[in-house]
Structures are given as structure tokens and as C-alpha cells.
Amino acid sequence: MKFSVMTLFPEMVERVLQESIIGRAQKNGILSVECLNIRDYSQDKHRRVDDYPFGGGGGMIMQCQPIYDCYQDIANKSEERPYTIYLSPRGSVLTQKKAQKLSALPHLCLLCGHYEGVDQRVLDEIVDEEISIGDYVLTGGELPACVLIDCVARMLPGVLAEESSYTNESHYSGLLEHPQYTLPRSWNGREVPELLTEGNHRLMEKWKKEQSIALTQKMRPDLVRRPIPDNKRLRFMSKEDQEIFLEMVTAFYSTPGVLHTIPAEHMGKTFEGILGGDPYINAYMIQFEKKVAGYCLLSHTWSNEAGGLTVWIEELYVRPECRGHKLAEKALREIFALYKNTASRFRLEVTADNKGAKKIYYKLGFKMLDYQQMIKE
Ligand SMILES: C[S@@+](CC[C@H](N)C(=O)[O-])C[C@H]1O[C@@H](n2cnc3c(N)ncnc32)[C@H](O)[C@@H]1O
């Protein structure tokens, strides 16, 4: 894979990327990074590349001509037009998923801005996408370019010793990685969790997944509970919802959609778990015409078969007076969107003769499992 970096400070990028793993990958021919100095393309006799902004305001703006000529030089030497990215604080924030997509491209051309930014016209002419490395402002695009190249390059075959080195890591599956330990087993009075030293692979894998989900809930709840825009049909539950939630759960467990009733204390415990941030539960209130129209209770589990987080739709209930507006279907579609980057599978139970519910689920793409379920309590 090839990276062409358009910058006013080529050494800054070159020096960072010649070190360690990325430097070795360059030497091994897995990737190449060429840094072009935009100043070398200036037609100004003083090699000027910037000027004052039209409309006033502080700082200088990088001009179109040197950047465009630099880009043309790169494009003319390439068989295919390179995918061109402007590193910019207003771009969409770089994620592991985005880096993975970029790693499939043969040639990336990166434009590093400096000063106040870049004349919009050259951006409109050459840039495919603007990418930010976070919601803050740096003095130039050189560090962001190094960050992007490092993140993309480490997913190229051969850069890391094994593919699992990055597929097991934070963000790849949408979750954060479990805590890690090495020798000695005891340090400063702190012990390595015993289970990790006992060698039972099944239990160790289970522990890692559980830790991964719990840690994500604790450190980055936004990754598993996506923020919900105000105008959506779903919202998180709050303390004030207790009464109506218990009322709806009671009603749900007396519908033909379920086979058994449940003790009242289960409902209270579930409500506490939801508000207490239990990593295994998630729940949403369904809103309709500014009123509570129903609820959806979800639980989080892991599926080796599906290769990741499985979201169980435990309970989905719409109050009788709000039915006829496709709220269940719309709420589910919103839930799919909220878990778009994290869940590998959605799963639910349906009673054999609940034809209405099945029709909706089939329409939403669910299919019947061949497995029979078993439980032990
Ligand atoms: C001082 S910044 C310009 C900020 C610009 N005036 C604004 O308010 O959006 C100069 C350059 O640094 C780079 N830069 C700064 N912060 C960045 C970030 N968070 N992600 C990517 N690039 C960034 C961009 O290339 C930008 O052109």
C-alpha cells in the first residue's frame, strides 16, 4: 500500500514513521510513504504558500496552486487516482472501522493543513473525504496524518505478527479489550486473576469476553449505548419511569405472547439493573406523541457462532392504545441502527402461534433457528 503525504513539514512525518513497526514494514516493502513538500510546488518567487483570508479573521490560509500542483504530481505518477483525504478537525472522526476500510485501498493521498487551514476551492477540487483524529484542534495535519497511517498500516497483512494482534484489540469488535497481565504473578501485593493462571481455555475466553463487555460499559458506555437523538422514538429509562415500566411489564406478561407470568420482584430487580448500568441489560422506552407507548428490554451476550456481541430482544411491548402505528417495527429498526457497529446478531424468542409478531420479525429479516432451547435455573 502506498501513502503520499502533502505537507509543509515532510521530515516531521518521515521521522515518526521510520521508527518501530511501521518503519520495519516500510523496509520490508509492505507499505511505502512518500512525503512531498507543498512549498516545492509554489510558483511564488519567495516560495510562499499562504495568504490572508478573504473576509478578515486571524491567521493565514494555504493557497490552492501549490497544493493542486503537488497533488497533480502525485496523481500523474499513479496508475489509479489516489483516494484523497484532508486531515481536518471538521472531518468525521477516525474509527477502527474507517481505518479498516481504508486499509483495503491501494493508494492514499493525505493533505496536511497548517495555519488557519486551506482554501476551500482546492479541497472541493481534489479531496474525497475529510478525516479528524478527534474533537480538538492541532497546529497542523502532520500528527493526524501519522496517526492515520499508523492505524491503517497495522492492519495490512504482514505488518503485525498475526492478524489476531489487532482483531482481538479494543474497538475492532466494537468493544474495549479486557485487562492484560504478565509475569510476575504477584506484584506490589496485587495478584494476577487466578483463573488466568489455571490454563482452562474455555473459562479464560469467557472471562475475557465478560471483562470486555463490563469494561466497555464502565469506560465507554457510549460504545454500547449509543446516544439517541431527541427526535427518535426511543429513549433511555429514568428513575421516574419505574411505575409505568412495572405496569407495562405486568401487562406484557399477561399477553398471549408469553407462556408464563413472572414474580413481581423480578420486575423490580430488572428495573434496578437497568438504571444501575448492569452490562448485561439495556432497555429503551418507546415514545409516541410525546407519551410512553411501550418498552423494549435487551440483554447482551456473546456468540462464537455469530462472531461477536449478540443482542437478545428479551421483551418488546406496545401499549394497546398505541397499537396500529407500527411502533414495534419502527423501534426495532432504531435498535438495529443503534447497535450497527457493535452487534453481530440479534436474537429473540417467539411463541409458536404468535403469527402477528412472527410476520413483523420475518419482515425485519429474522429467520427461524433450527436449535431447540434448554434452560436450567
Ligand atoms: C489550526 S488547524 C485549522 C483549524 C481550522 N481553522 C478550524 O477551525 O477548523 C490547522 C490544520 O491542522 C490540522 N488539524 C488540526 N486539528 C486536527 C484534527 N483534530 N484532526 C485532523 N487534522 C487536524 C488540519 O490539517 C488543519 O488544516
The ligand as a Tripos MOL2 file, in Angstrom:
@<TRIPOS>MOLECULE
LIG
   27    29     1     0     0
SMALL
NO_CHARGES

@<TRIPOS>ATOM
      1 C1         -5.0940   25.1300   13.3170 C.3       1 LIG1
      2 S1         -5.7640   23.8810   12.3150 S.3       1 LIG1
      3 C2         -7.0230   24.7390   11.4380 C.3       1 LIG1
      4 C3         -8.3070   24.7180   12.1390 C.3       1 LIG1
      5 C4         -9.4190   25.3600   11.3460 C.3       1 LIG1
      6 N1         -9.2410   26.7730   11.2520 N.3       1 LIG1
      7 C5        -10.7490   25.0460   12.0160 C.2       1 LIG1
      8 O1        -11.1740   25.8120   12.8830 O.co2     1 LIG1
      9 O2        -11.3540   24.0130   11.6770 O.co2     1 LIG1
     10 C6         -4.5350   23.6290   11.0990 C.3       1 LIG1
     11 C7         -4.5370   22.2700   10.4560 C.3       1 LIG1
     12 O3         -4.2950   21.2710   11.4180 O.3       1 LIG1
     13 C8         -4.9100   20.0610   11.0400 C.3       1 LIG1
     14 N2         -5.7240   19.6200   12.1800 N.ar      1 LIG1
     15 C9         -5.9400   20.2860   13.3260 C.ar      1 LIG1
     16 N3         -6.6970   19.5920   14.1720 N.ar      1 LIG1
     17 C10        -6.9710   18.4190   13.5810 C.ar      1 LIG1
     18 C11        -7.7240   17.2600   13.9520 C.ar      1 LIG1
     19 N4         -8.3520   17.1820   15.1110 N.pl3     1 LIG1
     20 N5         -7.7860   16.2370   13.0840 N.ar      1 LIG1
     21 C12        -7.1630   16.2980   11.8900 C.ar      1 LIG1
     22 N6         -6.4530   17.3730   11.4810 N.ar      1 LIG1
     23 C13        -6.3570   18.4260   12.2960 C.ar      1 LIG1
     24 C14        -5.7130   20.3450    9.7730 C.3       1 LIG1
     25 O4         -4.9940   19.8580    8.6590 O.3       1 LIG1
     26 C15        -5.8130   21.8610    9.7580 C.3       1 LIG1
     27 O5         -5.8560   22.3850    8.4550 O.3       1 LIG1
@<TRIPOS>BOND
     1     1     2 1
     2     2     3 1
     3     2    10 1
     4     3     4 1
     5     4     5 1
     6     5     6 1
     7     5     7 1
     8     7     8 2
     9     7     9 1
    10    10    11 1
    11    11    12 1
    12    11    26 1
    13    12    13 1
    14    13    14 1
    15    13    24 1
    16    14    15 ar
    17    14    23 ar
    18    15    16 ar
    19    16    17 ar
    20    17    18 ar
    21    17    23 ar
    22    18    19 1
    23    18    20 ar
    24    20    21 ar
    25    21    22 ar
    26    22    23 ar
    27    24    25 1
    28    24    26 1
    29    26    27 1
@<TRIPOS>SUBSTRUCTURE
     1 LIG1         1 GROUP 0 **** ****
